[in-house]
Structure formats: structure tokens, C-alpha cells
Amino acid sequence: MKVLVVGGAGYIGSHVVKELMAKGHAVTVFDNLSSGLVQNLFAKNEFIAGDILHPETLDAAFSRGFDAFIHLAAFKAAGESMVVPEKYSINNINGTLNLLNSATAHGCKHMVFSSSAAVFGEPQYLPLDESHPKAPTNYYGFTKLKIEEFMAWYEQLKGLKFASLRYFNAAGYDPAGVLYGLEKNPANLLPVMMEVACGKREKINIFGNDYKTRDGTCIRDYIHVTDLAEAHVLALEYIASQGKSLTLNLGTGNGITVTEMLEATRRITGKEIKAEYVERRAGDPAQLTATSKLAKETLGWEPHYSDVDTLITSTWNAYQKYYSINP
């Protein structure tokens, strides 16, 4: 298929592009490089510099004729979304509507969306499955839920077929070491710890140690980015071949606490990694894990790289490689 990957120069997007290429798809990347990197682009792919807030640029892109597109261009920091919701409204909601309008206007009616298990909010039971009630506790999760609703309407009104993939905490790096471009302003746990380990940051702040968990810190379900990339491609191929939309959770069903991740990172890197416990962040549930049973049944997908040691080791390797080249 001829696929437009929106946000394809970013962390997750570049891994999705690599997986699409491995499966023989023709890929064009659309990215404004606000968080994506030129380093993450592959020479054999076309690149369109553009922003989802500019409909005319999207129209020009989709006029080239694509079979499908993958949307990975949303802002993703849950904590930030509670402080500057307008930023998330404009980019995540307005930008996605621009995408939907341009794509369907040009006959591109297969879409894979990088959603989030943040649509569920505080869990009523664990692990989260697809039918769990949706009540986001942060504005980021709210924008993802609204986008899922928009896609359902566009399916009904415009014939769009979509796959919405819900997951938490993408982590790790390409195990083959081809991709090692680092995020510009990392906010997630593992890359922040790596910056401390590399001496680029003094310490890591851990938000809350009084949750009702086994050590007082939040529990999260980490999925390796290569496993996520495979799921995006499998989902795309499914909706294109079956003509059916689908919404899936992607997770291991197992959680690790922030403190446990910190201790494992210290062990693997051999670095002290100074940490300080601070107040909780607004909108952070105590525990979040998701089941991928339906994804396995529907797509035959299951994670292969999402064990803790592979997550940390592949990330540490990427950071060491990057800073050996860019001291």
C-alpha cells in the first residue's frame, strides 16, 4: 500500500515507518519536525514538511493519492495537558479534524490512529479491556477519546475505516540499532532517567510515593516501541483487507512501578541516577495496565520486546550510540 505517515519523523512514527518498509509498503512521511528529527528519516522515503494545522498543506499531500494514513502527530504529555489545555485542543482536536477532512476529500479512507489507554481514566478493574468505561482523568486522554468519536462519525458519514490503538508508555528503541534519534524534550520516565544517567540532567522527579501500590509509586504498563510499530502495520493491513474498523488495547497486562523501573535502570546502566520524590501530578491514576487479548485474537499480535530488561537495554544502547556520535 501507499501510506502517508503523519508524524513519521518522531519517536514512535520512525519505528512505524521502519516496520512498514520491512513489510513492503511505500511510505511518505509528513512531519513539521517540531518534535520529529531529520535523523529519523529514511533516504528511500519521500518527505513532506507540513503541519496538520494547515489544511492547504494536507490537501496538497493527500492529492498525491494514498491508500492509507497513520496519525501519530498528537501532543502526548498528560501532565502538560492539564496546564495548557488550549495547546492540546488546537493540535490534537483541530489538527485531527483537518486530517480527516483532507484524507476523505481525496479518497484516502483507511486510517490507523495512535490512541491511548488514557481514554479510560481511573480503572474500575484491571487489566483494562476495550469495554472498560471511558472517563479520562487528564485532558490529553480527553482529546484522544474525542478523536475516537470523530473517527466513528466519519466512518458512518464518509466511509472511513479506522484502527484505533490504545496503549500506555511506549518505551525502548529499535533493537537493531538503526534508529537512535533521541526525543528533543523527553517527558516520559525512561528517557528522563537516561538523561540523568548520561549526565544531561541532574536528577529525576518521581511524582508521588503515597499511592496504594506495592511501593507507593505509580504502576504502568510499558510496551516496546517495536512491538507497537508491528501492531500499527498489522492493524492497517487488517482494515484494508477486511473492510472493518477496529479498536484495540495494546498491553502486556503486567505493570511495573516507577521505583522498580528506576532500580532496574540503575542495575543495567551501572549509573546512580539521582531521584527525588515530589508531589503527585494532577490526573495521574495509581495503576494502569491493559490486556491485549483482543489484539492477539484479531491480529495475531503479541509483544516480543516488552520485558523490562529489553526496554531498558535497547534505550541505553540508543543513548550511548547517540552521544558517542554527538558528544
Sequence and secondary structure as in RCSB ss.txt:
>XXXX:A:sequence
MKVLVVGGAGYIGSHVVKELMAKGHAVTVFDNLSSGLVQNLFAKNEFIAGDILHPETLDAAFSRGFDAFIHLAAF
KAAGESMVVPEKYSINNINGTLNLLNSATAHGCKHMVFSSSAAVFGEPQYLPLDESHPKAPTNYYGFTKLKIEEF
MAWYEQLKGLKFASLRYFNAAGYDPAGVLYGLEKNPANLLPVMMEVACGKREKINIFGNDYKTRDGTCIRDYIHV
TDLAEAHVLALEYIASQGKSLTLNLGTGNGITVTEMLEATRRITGKEIKAEYVERRAGDPAQLTATSKLAKETLG
WEPHYSDVDTLITSTWNAYQKYYSINP
>XXXX:A:secstr
 EEEEETTTSHHHHHHHHHHHHTT EEEEEE  SS  GGG  TTSEEEE  TT HHHHHHHHTT  SEEEE  S 
  HHHHTT HHHHIIIIIIHHHHHHHHHHHTT  EEEEE  GGGSBS SSSSB TTS  B SSHHHHHHHHHHHH
HHHHHHHH  EEEEEE S EE   TTSS     SS  SHHHHHHHHHTTSSS EEEE S SSSSSSS EE  EEH
HHHHHHHHHHHHHHHHH   EEEE   S  EEHHHHHHHHHHHH     EEEE   TT  SB  B  HHHHHHH 
   SS SHHHHHHHHHHHHHHHHHH  
